[in-house]
Amino acid sequence: MTLSENDSSGVSIATFPISAGGGDVGWHSVDLLSFNGGPVRHRTMAEVEAQWHSHSQSDELFFFLSGELEMDVRAKDGDAQTYVFRPGQMMMVHAGYEHRARSCGISSMIVMDAIAGG
């Protein structure tokens, strides 16, 4: 990944591999840019399931680039629904909602939020 920031031009550019890399198993996330104070990340997930979690102060936006990913989202009443995502699709999980991602195979995505260091 390369990053070019030039305050005099008003532009920041990040270049990263489109293919899902980062290993055979696990979770790999790289901060690319900052957008309105929050990070823009390239995330690769390979044969991994995230823990249930929520972000009380931030929505989390996912733009799917490659592979297939299942996202479980728990409603306020406790019921969970599973969504399946493929390249070219987007999803936003709103602040305060529990969610977890599950990857069978290798998938990559762009993630945007206002979570510092997350």
Phi and psi restraints in degrees (range 20) as a CNS / XPLOR table:
assign (resid 1 and name C) (resid 2 and name N)
       (resid 2 and name CA) (resid 2 and name C) 1.0 -124.1 20.0 2
assign (resid 2 and name N) (resid 2 and name CA)
       (resid 2 and name C) (resid 3 and name N) 1.0 148.4 20.0 2
assign (resid 2 and name C) (resid 3 and name N)
       (resid 3 and name CA) (resid 3 and name C) 1.0 -128.3 20.0 2
assign (resid 3 and name N) (resid 3 and name CA)
       (resid 3 and name C) (resid 4 and name N) 1.0 131.2 20.0 2
assign (resid 3 and name C) (resid 4 and name N)
       (resid 4 and name CA) (resid 4 and name C) 1.0 -123.6 20.0 2
assign (resid 4 and name N) (resid 4 and name CA)
       (resid 4 and name C) (resid 5 and name N) 1.0 114.6 20.0 2
assign (resid 4 and name C) (resid 5 and name N)
       (resid 5 and name CA) (resid 5 and name C) 1.0 -119.8 20.0 2
assign (resid 5 and name N) (resid 5 and name CA)
       (resid 5 and name C) (resid 6 and name N) 1.0 131.5 20.0 2
assign (resid 5 and name C) (resid 6 and name N)
       (resid 6 and name CA) (resid 6 and name C) 1.0 -140.2 20.0 2
assign (resid 6 and name N) (resid 6 and name CA)
       (resid 6 and name C) (resid 7 and name N) 1.0 98.8 20.0 2
assign (resid 6 and name C) (resid 7 and name N)
       (resid 7 and name CA) (resid 7 and name C) 1.0 -61.5 20.0 2
assign (resid 7 and name N) (resid 7 and name CA)
       (resid 7 and name C) (resid 8 and name N) 1.0 -29.0 20.0 2
assign (resid 7 and name C) (resid 8 and name N)
       (resid 8 and name CA) (resid 8 and name C) 1.0 -70.9 20.0 2
assign (resid 8 and name N) (resid 8 and name CA)
       (resid 8 and name C) (resid 9 and name N) 1.0 -24.2 20.0 2
assign (resid 8 and name C) (resid 9 and name N)
       (resid 9 and name CA) (resid 9 and name C) 1.0 -95.9 20.0 2
assign (resid 9 and name N) (resid 9 and name CA)
       (resid 9 and name C) (resid 10 and name N) 1.0 -14.5 20.0 2
assign (resid 9 and name C) (resid 10 and name N)
       (resid 10 and name CA) (resid 10 and name C) 1.0 76.8 20.0 2
assign (resid 10 and name N) (resid 10 and name CA)
       (resid 10 and name C) (resid 11 and name N) 1.0 20.8 20.0 2
assign (resid 10 and name C) (resid 11 and name N)
       (resid 11 and name CA) (resid 11 and name C) 1.0 -129.7 20.0 2
assign (resid 11 and name N) (resid 11 and name CA)
       (resid 11 and name C) (resid 12 and name N) 1.0 140.0 20.0 2
assign (resid 11 and name C) (resid 12 and name N)
       (resid 12 and name CA) (resid 12 and name C) 1.0 -122.9 20.0 2
assign (resid 12 and name N) (resid 12 and name CA)
       (resid 12 and name C) (resid 13 and name N) 1.0 133.2 20.0 2
assign (resid 12 and name C) (resid 13 and name N)
       (resid 13 and name CA) (resid 13 and name C) 1.0 -128.0 20.0 2
assign (resid 13 and name N) (resid 13 and name CA)
       (resid 13 and name C) (resid 14 and name N) 1.0 131.2 20.0 2
assign (resid 13 and name C) (resid 14 and name N)
       (resid 14 and name CA) (resid 14 and name C) 1.0 -118.2 20.0 2
assign (resid 14 and name N) (resid 14 and name CA)
       (resid 14 and name C) (resid 15 and name N) 1.0 136.9 20.0 2
assign (resid 14 and name C) (resid 15 and name N)
       (resid 15 and name CA) (resid 15 and name C) 1.0 -121.2 20.0 2
assign (resid 15 and name N) (resid 15 and name CA)
       (resid 15 and name C) (resid 16 and name N) 1.0 130.5 20.0 2
assign (resid 15 and name C) (resid 16 and name N)
       (resid 16 and name CA) (resid 16 and name C) 1.0 -148.2 20.0 2
assign (resid 16 and name N) (resid 16 and name CA)
       (resid 16 and name C) (resid 17 and name N) 1.0 158.4 20.0 2
assign (resid 16 and name C) (resid 17 and name N)
       (resid 17 and name CA) (resid 17 and name C) 1.0 -66.4 20.0 2
assign (resid 17 and name N) (resid 17 and name CA)
       (resid 17 and name C) (resid 18 and name N) 1.0 134.1 20.0 2
assign (resid 17 and name C) (resid 18 and name N)
       (resid 18 and name CA) (resid 18 and name C) 1.0 -74.0 20.0 2
assign (resid 18 and name N) (resid 18 and name CA)
       (resid 18 and name C) (resid 19 and name N) 1.0 -33.7 20.0 2
assign (resid 18 and name C) (resid 19 and name N)
       (resid 19 and name CA) (resid 19 and name C) 1.0 -65.7 20.0 2
assign (resid 19 and name N) (resid 19 and name CA)
       (resid 19 and name C) (resid 20 and name N) 1.0 148.9 20.0 2
assign (resid 19 and name C) (resid 20 and name N)
       (resid 20 and name CA) (resid 20 and name C) 1.0 -76.3 20.0 2
assign (resid 20 and name N) (resid 20 and name CA)
       (resid 20 and name C) (resid 21 and name N) 1.0 106.2 20.0 2
assign (resid 20 and name C) (resid 21 and name N)
       (resid 21 and name CA) (resid 21 and name C) 1.0 -112.4 20.0 2
assign (resid 21 and name N) (resid 21 and name CA)
       (resid 21 and name C) (resid 22 and name N) 1.0 -163.5 20.0 2
assign (resid 21 and name C) (resid 22 and name N)
       (resid 22 and name CA) (resid 22 and name C) 1.0 102.1 20.0 2
assign (resid 22 and name N) (resid 22 and name CA)
       (resid 22 and name C) (resid 23 and name N) 1.0 6.6 20.0 2
assign (resid 22 and name C) (resid 23 and name N)
       (resid 23 and name CA) (resid 23 and name C) 1.0 114.2 20.0 2
assign (resid 23 and name N) (resid 23 and name CA)
       (resid 23 and name C) (resid 24 and name N) 1.0 172.6 20.0 2
assign (resid 23 and name C) (resid 24 and name N)
       (resid 24 and name CA) (resid 24 and name C) 1.0 -83.8 20.0 2
assign (resid 24 and name N) (resid 24 and name CA)
       (resid 24 and name C) (resid 25 and name N) 1.0 -30.4 20.0 2
assign (resid 24 and name C) (resid 25 and name N)
       (resid 25 and name CA) (resid 25 and name C) 1.0 -140.9 20.0 2
assign (resid 25 and name N) (resid 25 and name CA)
       (resid 25 and name C) (resid 26 and name N) 1.0 138.6 20.0 2
assign (resid 25 and name C) (resid 26 and name N)
       (resid 26 and name CA) (resid 26 and name C) 1.0 122.7 20.0 2
assign (resid 26 and name N) (resid 26 and name CA)
       (resid 26 and name C) (resid 27 and name N) 1.0 -159.0 20.0 2
assign (resid 26 and name C) (resid 27 and name N)
       (resid 27 and name CA) (resid 27 and name C) 1.0 -136.0 20.0 2
assign (resid 27 and name N) (resid 27 and name CA)
       (resid 27 and name C) (resid 28 and name N) 1.0 126.6 20.0 2
assign (resid 27 and name C) (resid 28 and name N)
       (resid 28 and name CA) (resid 28 and name C) 1.0 -134.5 20.0 2
assign (resid 28 and name N) (resid 28 and name CA)
       (resid 28 and name C) (resid 29 and name N) 1.0 123.6 20.0 2
assign (resid 28 and name C) (resid 29 and name N)
       (resid 29 and name CA) (resid 29 and name C) 1.0 -130.8 20.0 2
assign (resid 29 and name N) (resid 29 and name CA)
       (resid 29 and name C) (resid 30 and name N) 1.0 131.5 20.0 2
assign (resid 29 and name C) (resid 30 and name N)
       (resid 30 and name CA) (resid 30 and name C) 1.0 -125.7 20.0 2
assign (resid 30 and name N) (resid 30 and name CA)
       (resid 30 and name C) (resid 31 and name N) 1.0 126.8 20.0 2
assign (resid 30 and name C) (resid 31 and name N)
       (resid 31 and name CA) (resid 31 and name C) 1.0 -71.0 20.0 2
assign (resid 31 and name N) (resid 31 and name CA)
       (resid 31 and name C) (resid 32 and name N) 1.0 128.1 20.0 2
assign (resid 31 and name C) (resid 32 and name N)
       (resid 32 and name CA) (resid 32 and name C) 1.0 -99.8 20.0 2
assign (resid 32 and name N) (resid 32 and name CA)
       (resid 32 and name C) (resid 33 and name N) 1.0 -54.6 20.0 2
assign (resid 32 and name C) (resid 33 and name N)
       (resid 33 and name CA) (resid 33 and name C) 1.0 -145.8 20.0 2
assign (resid 33 and name N) (resid 33 and name CA)
       (resid 33 and name C) (resid 34 and name N) 1.0 175.4 20.0 2
assign (resid 33 and name C) (resid 34 and name N)
       (resid 34 and name CA) (resid 34 and name C) 1.0 -113.0 20.0 2
assign (resid 34 and name N) (resid 34 and name CA)
       (resid 34 and name C) (resid 35 and name N) 1.0 136.9 20.0 2
assign (resid 34 and name C) (resid 35 and name N)
       (resid 35 and name CA) (resid 35 and name C) 1.0 -129.9 20.0 2
assign (resid 35 and name N) (resid 35 and name CA)
       (resid 35 and name C) (resid 36 and name N) 1.0 115.0 20.0 2
assign (resid 35 and name C) (resid 36 and name N)
       (resid 36 and name CA) (resid 36 and name C) 1.0 49.7 20.0 2
assign (resid 36 and name N) (resid 36 and name CA)
       (resid 36 and name C) (resid 37 and name N) 1.0 39.9 20.0 2
assign (resid 36 and name C) (resid 37 and name N)
       (resid 37 and name CA) (resid 37 and name C) 1.0 87.4 20.0 2
assign (resid 37 and name N) (resid 37 and name CA)
       (resid 37 and name C) (resid 38 and name N) 1.0 -7.3 20.0 2
assign (resid 37 and name C) (resid 38 and name N)
       (resid 38 and name CA) (resid 38 and name C) 1.0 -112.1 20.0 2
assign (resid 38 and name N) (resid 38 and name CA)
       (resid 38 and name C) (resid 39 and name N) 1.0 156.3 20.0 2
assign (resid 38 and name C) (resid 39 and name N)
       (resid 39 and name CA) (resid 39 and name C) 1.0 -77.1 20.0 2
assign (resid 39 and name N) (resid 39 and name CA)
       (resid 39 and name C) (resid 40 and name N) 1.0 150.4 20.0 2
assign (resid 39 and name C) (resid 40 and name N)
       (resid 40 and name CA) (resid 40 and name C) 1.0 -113.6 20.0 2
assign (resid 40 and name N) (resid 40 and name CA)
       (resid 40 and name C) (resid 41 and name N) 1.0 120.9 20.0 2
assign (resid 40 and name C) (resid 41 and name N)
       (resid 41 and name CA) (resid 41 and name C) 1.0 -118.4 20.0 2
assign (resid 41 and name N) (resid 41 and name CA)
       (resid 41 and name C) (resid 42 and name N) 1.0 148.7 20.0 2
assign (resid 41 and name C) (resid 42 and name N)
       (resid 42 and name CA) (resid 42 and name C) 1.0 -101.9 20.0 2
assign (resid 42 and name N) (resid 42 and name CA)
       (resid 42 and name C) (resid 43 and name N) 1.0 120.0 20.0 2
assign (resid 42 and name C) (resid 43 and name N)
       (resid 43 and name CA) (resid 43 and name C) 1.0 -119.4 20.0 2
assign (resid 43 and name N) (resid 43 and name CA)
       (resid 43 and name C) (resid 44 and name N) 1.0 135.3 20.0 2
assign (resid 43 and name C) (resid 44 and name N)
       (resid 44 and name CA) (resid 44 and name C) 1.0 -118.0 20.0 2
assign (resid 44 and name N) (resid 44 and name CA)
       (resid 44 and name C) (resid 45 and name N) 1.0 132.4 20.0 2
assign (resid 44 and name C) (resid 45 and name N)
       (resid 45 and name CA) (resid 45 and name C) 1.0 -124.1 20.0 2
assign (resid 45 and name N) (resid 45 and name CA)
       (resid 45 and name C) (resid 46 and name N) 1.0 132.5 20.0 2
assign (resid 45 and name C) (resid 46 and name N)
       (resid 46 and name CA) (resid 46 and name C) 1.0 -134.6 20.0 2
assign (resid 46 and name N) (resid 46 and name CA)
       (resid 46 and name C) (resid 47 and name N) 1.0 112.3 20.0 2
assign (resid 46 and name C) (resid 47 and name N)
       (resid 47 and name CA) (resid 47 and name C) 1.0 51.5 20.0 2
assign (resid 47 and name N) (resid 47 and name CA)
       (resid 47 and name C) (resid 48 and name N) 1.0 51.1 20.0 2
assign (resid 47 and name C) (resid 48 and name N)
       (resid 48 and name CA) (resid 48 and name C) 1.0 -140.6 20.0 2
assign (resid 48 and name N) (resid 48 and name CA)
       (resid 48 and name C) (resid 49 and name N) 1.0 152.4 20.0 2
assign (resid 48 and name C) (resid 49 and name N)
       (resid 49 and name CA) (resid 49 and name C) 1.0 -124.9 20.0 2
assign (resid 49 and name N) (resid 49 and name CA)
       (resid 49 and name C) (resid 50 and name N) 1.0 123.7 20.0 2
assign (resid 49 and name C) (resid 50 and name N)
       (resid 50 and name CA) (resid 50 and name C) 1.0 -74.2 20.0 2
assign (resid 50 and name N) (resid 50 and name CA)
       (resid 50 and name C) (resid 51 and name N) 1.0 157.6 20.0 2
assign (resid 50 and name C) (resid 51 and name N)
       (resid 51 and name CA) (resid 51 and name C) 1.0 -75.1 20.0 2
assign (resid 51 and name N) (resid 51 and name CA)
       (resid 51 and name C) (resid 52 and name N) 1.0 152.1 20.0 2
assign (resid 51 and name C) (resid 52 and name N)
       (resid 52 and name CA) (resid 52 and name C) 1.0 -60.1 20.0 2
assign (resid 52 and name N) (resid 52 and name CA)
       (resid 52 and name C) (resid 53 and name N) 1.0 134.1 20.0 2
assign (resid 52 and name C) (resid 53 and name N)
       (resid 53 and name CA) (resid 53 and name C) 1.0 -159.8 20.0 2
assign (resid 53 and name N) (resid 53 and name CA)
       (resid 53 and name C) (resid 54 and name N) 1.0 166.6 20.0 2
assign (resid 53 and name C) (resid 54 and name N)
       (resid 54 and name CA) (resid 54 and name C) 1.0 -141.7 20.0 2
assign (resid 54 and name N) (resid 54 and name CA)
       (resid 54 and name C) (resid 55 and name N) 1.0 164.5 20.0 2
assign (resid 54 and name C) (resid 55 and name N)
       (resid 55 and name CA) (resid 55 and name C) 1.0 -123.3 20.0 2
assign (resid 55 and name N) (resid 55 and name CA)
       (resid 55 and name C) (resid 56 and name N) 1.0 110.1 20.0 2
assign (resid 55 and name C) (resid 56 and name N)
       (resid 56 and name CA) (resid 56 and name C) 1.0 -70.3 20.0 2
assign (resid 56 and name N) (resid 56 and name CA)
       (resid 56 and name C) (resid 57 and name N) 1.0 -25.2 20.0 2
assign (resid 56 and name C) (resid 57 and name N)
       (resid 57 and name CA) (resid 57 and name C) 1.0 -114.3 20.0 2
assign (resid 57 and name N) (resid 57 and name CA)
       (resid 57 and name C) (resid 58 and name N) 1.0 5.3 20.0 2
assign (resid 57 and name C) (resid 58 and name N)
       (resid 58 and name CA) (resid 58 and name C) 1.0 -149.3 20.0 2
assign (resid 58 and name N) (resid 58 and name CA)
       (resid 58 and name C) (resid 59 and name N) 1.0 136.9 20.0 2
assign (resid 58 and name C) (resid 59 and name N)
       (resid 59 and name CA) (resid 59 and name C) 1.0 -70.7 20.0 2
assign (resid 59 and name N) (resid 59 and name CA)
       (resid 59 and name C) (resid 60 and name N) 1.0 162.3 20.0 2
assign (resid 59 and name C) (resid 60 and name N)
       (resid 60 and name CA) (resid 60 and name C) 1.0 -133.6 20.0 2
assign (resid 60 and name N) (resid 60 and name CA)
       (resid 60 and name C) (resid 61 and name N) 1.0 121.9 20.0 2
assign (resid 60 and name C) (resid 61 and name N)
       (resid 61 and name CA) (resid 61 and name C) 1.0 -105.8 20.0 2
assign (resid 61 and name N) (resid 61 and name CA)
       (resid 61 and name C) (resid 62 and name N) 1.0 132.9 20.0 2
assign (resid 61 and name C) (resid 62 and name N)
       (resid 62 and name CA) (resid 62 and name C) 1.0 -120.0 20.0 2
assign (resid 62 and name N) (resid 62 and name CA)
       (resid 62 and name C) (resid 63 and name N) 1.0 130.5 20.0 2
assign (resid 62 and name C) (resid 63 and name N)
       (resid 63 and name CA) (resid 63 and name C) 1.0 -120.4 20.0 2
assign (resid 63 and name N) (resid 63 and name CA)
       (resid 63 and name C) (resid 64 and name N) 1.0 115.6 20.0 2
assign (resid 63 and name C) (resid 64 and name N)
       (resid 64 and name CA) (resid 64 and name C) 1.0 -86.4 20.0 2
assign (resid 64 and name N) (resid 64 and name CA)
       (resid 64 and name C) (resid 65 and name N) 1.0 127.4 20.0 2
assign (resid 64 and name C) (resid 65 and name N)
       (resid 65 and name CA) (resid 65 and name C) 1.0 -102.1 20.0 2
assign (resid 65 and name N) (resid 65 and name CA)
       (resid 65 and name C) (resid 66 and name N) 1.0 -40.9 20.0 2
assign (resid 65 and name C) (resid 66 and name N)
       (resid 66 and name CA) (resid 66 and name C) 1.0 -153.1 20.0 2
assign (resid 66 and name N) (resid 66 and name CA)
       (resid 66 and name C) (resid 67 and name N) 1.0 158.2 20.0 2
assign (resid 66 and name C) (resid 67 and name N)
       (resid 67 and name CA) (resid 67 and name C) 1.0 76.9 20.0 2
assign (resid 67 and name N) (resid 67 and name CA)
       (resid 67 and name C) (resid 68 and name N) 1.0 -161.6 20.0 2
assign (resid 67 and name C) (resid 68 and name N)
       (resid 68 and name CA) (resid 68 and name C) 1.0 -135.1 20.0 2
assign (resid 68 and name N) (resid 68 and name CA)
       (resid 68 and name C) (resid 69 and name N) 1.0 137.7 20.0 2
assign (resid 68 and name C) (resid 69 and name N)
       (resid 69 and name CA) (resid 69 and name C) 1.0 -135.5 20.0 2
assign (resid 69 and name N) (resid 69 and name CA)
       (resid 69 and name C) (resid 70 and name N) 1.0 137.8 20.0 2
assign (resid 69 and name C) (resid 70 and name N)
       (resid 70 and name CA) (resid 70 and name C) 1.0 -101.2 20.0 2
assign (resid 70 and name N) (resid 70 and name CA)
       (resid 70 and name C) (resid 71 and name N) 1.0 133.9 20.0 2
assign (resid 70 and name C) (resid 71 and name N)
       (resid 71 and name CA) (resid 71 and name C) 1.0 -121.0 20.0 2
assign (resid 71 and name N) (resid 71 and name CA)
       (resid 71 and name C) (resid 72 and name N) 1.0 120.6 20.0 2
assign (resid 71 and name C) (resid 72 and name N)
       (resid 72 and name CA) (resid 72 and name C) 1.0 -96.4 20.0 2
assign (resid 72 and name N) (resid 72 and name CA)
       (resid 72 and name C) (resid 73 and name N) 1.0 131.8 20.0 2
assign (resid 72 and name C) (resid 73 and name N)
       (resid 73 and name CA) (resid 73 and name C) 1.0 -127.6 20.0 2
assign (resid 73 and name N) (resid 73 and name CA)
       (resid 73 and name C) (resid 74 and name N) 1.0 129.2 20.0 2
assign (resid 73 and name C) (resid 74 and name N)
       (resid 74 and name CA) (resid 74 and name C) 1.0 -97.4 20.0 2
assign (resid 74 and name N) (resid 74 and name CA)
       (resid 74 and name C) (resid 75 and name N) 1.0 122.4 20.0 2
assign (resid 74 and name C) (resid 75 and name N)
       (resid 75 and name CA) (resid 75 and name C) 1.0 -71.2 20.0 2
assign (resid 75 and name N) (resid 75 and name CA)
       (resid 75 and name C) (resid 76 and name N) 1.0 166.4 20.0 2
assign (resid 75 and name C) (resid 76 and name N)
       (resid 76 and name CA) (resid 76 and name C) 1.0 -60.4 20.0 2
assign (resid 76 and name N) (resid 76 and name CA)
       (resid 76 and name C) (resid 77 and name N) 1.0 -26.0 20.0 2
assign (resid 76 and name C) (resid 77 and name N)
       (resid 77 and name CA) (resid 77 and name C) 1.0 -82.8 20.0 2
assign (resid 77 and name N) (resid 77 and name CA)
       (resid 77 and name C) (resid 78 and name N) 1.0 -1.5 20.0 2
assign (resid 77 and name C) (resid 78 and name N)
       (resid 78 and name CA) (resid 78 and name C) 1.0 99.1 20.0 2
assign (resid 78 and name N) (resid 78 and name CA)
       (resid 78 and name C) (resid 79 and name N) 1.0 -15.0 20.0 2
assign (resid 78 and name C) (resid 79 and name N)
       (resid 79 and name CA) (resid 79 and name C) 1.0 -73.9 20.0 2
assign (resid 79 and name N) (resid 79 and name CA)
       (resid 79 and name C) (resid 80 and name N) 1.0 138.9 20.0 2
assign (resid 79 and name C) (resid 80 and name N)
       (resid 80 and name CA) (resid 80 and name C) 1.0 -107.7 20.0 2
assign (resid 80 and name N) (resid 80 and name CA)
       (resid 80 and name C) (resid 81 and name N) 1.0 145.0 20.0 2
assign (resid 80 and name C) (resid 81 and name N)
       (resid 81 and name CA) (resid 81 and name C) 1.0 -125.7 20.0 2
assign (resid 81 and name N) (resid 81 and name CA)
       (resid 81 and name C) (resid 82 and name N) 1.0 141.0 20.0 2
assign (resid 81 and name C) (resid 82 and name N)
       (resid 82 and name CA) (resid 82 and name C) 1.0 -103.2 20.0 2
assign (resid 82 and name N) (resid 82 and name CA)
       (resid 82 and name C) (resid 83 and name N) 1.0 131.8 20.0 2
assign (resid 82 and name C) (resid 83 and name N)
       (resid 83 and name CA) (resid 83 and name C) 1.0 -116.5 20.0 2
assign (resid 83 and name N) (resid 83 and name CA)
       (resid 83 and name C) (resid 84 and name N) 1.0 139.7 20.0 2
assign (resid 83 and name C) (resid 84 and name N)
       (resid 84 and name CA) (resid 84 and name C) 1.0 -110.3 20.0 2
assign (resid 84 and name N) (resid 84 and name CA)
       (resid 84 and name C) (resid 85 and name N) 1.0 128.8 20.0 2
assign (resid 84 and name C) (resid 85 and name N)
       (resid 85 and name CA) (resid 85 and name C) 1.0 -121.2 20.0 2
assign (resid 85 and name N) (resid 85 and name CA)
       (resid 85 and name C) (resid 86 and name N) 1.0 145.0 20.0 2
assign (resid 85 and name C) (resid 86 and name N)
       (resid 86 and name CA) (resid 86 and name C) 1.0 -129.6 20.0 2
assign (resid 86 and name N) (resid 86 and name CA)
       (resid 86 and name C) (resid 87 and name N) 1.0 169.6 20.0 2
assign (resid 86 and name C) (resid 87 and name N)
       (resid 87 and name CA) (resid 87 and name C) 1.0 -51.9 20.0 2
assign (resid 87 and name N) (resid 87 and name CA)
       (resid 87 and name C) (resid 88 and name N) 1.0 138.2 20.0 2
assign (resid 87 and name C) (resid 88 and name N)
       (resid 88 and name CA) (resid 88 and name C) 1.0 92.3 20.0 2
assign (resid 88 and name N) (resid 88 and name CA)
       (resid 88 and name C) (resid 89 and name N) 1.0 -5.4 20.0 2
assign (resid 88 and name C) (resid 89 and name N)
       (resid 89 and name CA) (resid 89 and name C) 1.0 -99.3 20.0 2
assign (resid 89 and name N) (resid 89 and name CA)
       (resid 89 and name C) (resid 90 and name N) 1.0 156.0 20.0 2
assign (resid 89 and name C) (resid 90 and name N)
       (resid 90 and name CA) (resid 90 and name C) 1.0 -128.0 20.0 2
assign (resid 90 and name N) (resid 90 and name CA)
       (resid 90 and name C) (resid 91 and name N) 1.0 156.1 20.0 2
assign (resid 90 and name C) (resid 91 and name N)
       (resid 91 and name CA) (resid 91 and name C) 1.0 -148.4 20.0 2
assign (resid 91 and name N) (resid 91 and name CA)
       (resid 91 and name C) (resid 92 and name N) 1.0 141.5 20.0 2
assign (resid 91 and name C) (resid 92 and name N)
       (resid 92 and name CA) (resid 92 and name C) 1.0 -120.1 20.0 2
assign (resid 92 and name N) (resid 92 and name CA)
       (resid 92 and name C) (resid 93 and name N) 1.0 126.6 20.0 2
assign (resid 92 and name C) (resid 93 and name N)
       (resid 93 and name CA) (resid 93 and name C) 1.0 -100.2 20.0 2
assign (resid 93 and name N) (resid 93 and name CA)
       (resid 93 and name C) (resid 94 and name N) 1.0 120.8 20.0 2
assign (resid 93 and name C) (resid 94 and name N)
       (resid 94 and name CA) (resid 94 and name C) 1.0 -76.9 20.0 2
assign (resid 94 and name N) (resid 94 and name CA)
       (resid 94 and name C) (resid 95 and name N) 1.0 154.0 20.0 2
assign (resid 94 and name C) (resid 95 and name N)
       (resid 95 and name CA) (resid 95 and name C) 1.0 -51.8 20.0 2
assign (resid 95 and name N) (resid 95 and name CA)
       (resid 95 and name C) (resid 96 and name N) 1.0 138.3 20.0 2
assign (resid 95 and name C) (resid 96 and name N)
       (resid 96 and name CA) (resid 96 and name C) 1.0 89.6 20.0 2
assign (resid 96 and name N) (resid 96 and name CA)
       (resid 96 and name C) (resid 97 and name N) 1.0 -7.6 20.0 2
assign (resid 96 and name C) (resid 97 and name N)
       (resid 97 and name CA) (resid 97 and name C) 1.0 -96.0 20.0 2
assign (resid 97 and name N) (resid 97 and name CA)
       (resid 97 and name C) (resid 98 and name N) 1.0 128.6 20.0 2
assign (resid 97 and name C) (resid 98 and name N)
       (resid 98 and name CA) (resid 98 and name C) 1.0 -69.6 20.0 2
assign (resid 98 and name N) (resid 98 and name CA)
       (resid 98 and name C) (resid 99 and name N) 1.0 141.8 20.0 2
assign (resid 98 and name C) (resid 99 and name N)
       (resid 99 and name CA) (resid 99 and name C) 1.0 -155.6 20.0 2
assign (resid 99 and name N) (resid 99 and name CA)
       (resid 99 and name C) (resid 100 and name N) 1.0 163.6 20.0 2
assign (resid 99 and name C) (resid 100 and name N)
       (resid 100 and name CA) (resid 100 and name C) 1.0 -155.2 20.0 2
assign (resid 100 and name N) (resid 100 and name CA)
       (resid 100 and name C) (resid 101 and name N) 1.0 145.6 20.0 2
assign (resid 100 and name C) (resid 101 and name N)
       (resid 101 and name CA) (resid 101 and name C) 1.0 -102.7 20.0 2
assign (resid 101 and name N) (resid 101 and name CA)
       (resid 101 and name C) (resid 102 and name N) 1.0 145.8 20.0 2
assign (resid 101 and name C) (resid 102 and name N)
       (resid 102 and name CA) (resid 102 and name C) 1.0 -133.5 20.0 2
assign (resid 102 and name N) (resid 102 and name CA)
       (resid 102 and name C) (resid 103 and name N) 1.0 126.1 20.0 2
assign (resid 102 and name C) (resid 103 and name N)
       (resid 103 and name CA) (resid 103 and name C) 1.0 -117.6 20.0 2
assign (resid 103 and name N) (resid 103 and name CA)
       (resid 103 and name C) (resid 104 and name N) 1.0 122.3 20.0 2
assign (resid 103 and name C) (resid 104 and name N)
       (resid 104 and name CA) (resid 104 and name C) 1.0 -107.4 20.0 2
assign (resid 104 and name N) (resid 104 and name CA)
       (resid 104 and name C) (resid 105 and name N) 1.0 108.0 20.0 2
assign (resid 104 and name C) (resid 105 and name N)
       (resid 105 and name CA) (resid 105 and name C) 1.0 99.2 20.0 2
assign (resid 105 and name N) (resid 105 and name CA)
       (resid 105 and name C) (resid 106 and name N) 1.0 -158.0 20.0 2
assign (resid 105 and name C) (resid 106 and name N)
       (resid 106 and name CA) (resid 106 and name C) 1.0 -113.2 20.0 2
assign (resid 106 and name N) (resid 106 and name CA)
       (resid 106 and name C) (resid 107 and name N) 1.0 130.2 20.0 2
assign (resid 106 and name C) (resid 107 and name N)
       (resid 107 and name CA) (resid 107 and name C) 1.0 -135.5 20.0 2
assign (resid 107 and name N) (resid 107 and name CA)
       (resid 107 and name C) (resid 108 and name N) 1.0 152.1 20.0 2
assign (resid 107 and name C) (resid 108 and name N)
       (resid 108 and name CA) (resid 108 and name C) 1.0 -134.8 20.0 2
assign (resid 108 and name N) (resid 108 and name CA)
       (resid 108 and name C) (resid 109 and name N) 1.0 154.9 20.0 2
assign (resid 108 and name C) (resid 109 and name N)
       (resid 109 and name CA) (resid 109 and name C) 1.0 -157.4 20.0 2
assign (resid 109 and name N) (resid 109 and name CA)
       (resid 109 and name C) (resid 110 and name N) 1.0 163.2 20.0 2
assign (resid 109 and name C) (resid 110 and name N)
       (resid 110 and name CA) (resid 110 and name C) 1.0 -100.9 20.0 2
assign (resid 110 and name N) (resid 110 and name CA)
       (resid 110 and name C) (resid 111 and name N) 1.0 133.1 20.0 2
assign (resid 110 and name C) (resid 111 and name N)
       (resid 111 and name CA) (resid 111 and name C) 1.0 -122.8 20.0 2
assign (resid 111 and name N) (resid 111 and name CA)
       (resid 111 and name C) (resid 112 and name N) 1.0 131.6 20.0 2
assign (resid 111 and name C) (resid 112 and name N)
       (resid 112 and name CA) (resid 112 and name C) 1.0 -127.0 20.0 2
assign (resid 112 and name N) (resid 112 and name CA)
       (resid 112 and name C) (resid 113 and name N) 1.0 136.7 20.0 2
assign (resid 112 and name C) (resid 113 and name N)
       (resid 113 and name CA) (resid 113 and name C) 1.0 -160.8 20.0 2
assign (resid 113 and name N) (resid 113 and name CA)
       (resid 113 and name C) (resid 114 and name N) 1.0 -174.9 20.0 2
assign (resid 113 and name C) (resid 114 and name N)
       (resid 114 and name CA) (resid 114 and name C) 1.0 -119.2 20.0 2
assign (resid 114 and name N) (resid 114 and name CA)
       (resid 114 and name C) (resid 115 and name N) 1.0 37.2 20.0 2
assign (resid 114 and name C) (resid 115 and name N)
       (resid 115 and name CA) (resid 115 and name C) 1.0 -101.6 20.0 2
assign (resid 115 and name N) (resid 115 and name CA)
       (resid 115 and name C) (resid 116 and name N) 1.0 111.9 20.0 2
assign (resid 115 and name C) (resid 116 and name N)
       (resid 116 and name CA) (resid 116 and name C) 1.0 -67.6 20.0 2
assign (resid 116 and name N) (resid 116 and name CA)
       (resid 116 and name C) (resid 117 and name N) 1.0 127.9 20.0 2
assign (resid 116 and name C) (resid 117 and name N)
       (resid 117 and name CA) (resid 117 and name C) 1.0 69.5 20.0 2
assign (resid 117 and name N) (resid 117 and name CA)
       (resid 117 and name C) (resid 118 and name N) 1.0 4.9 20.0 2
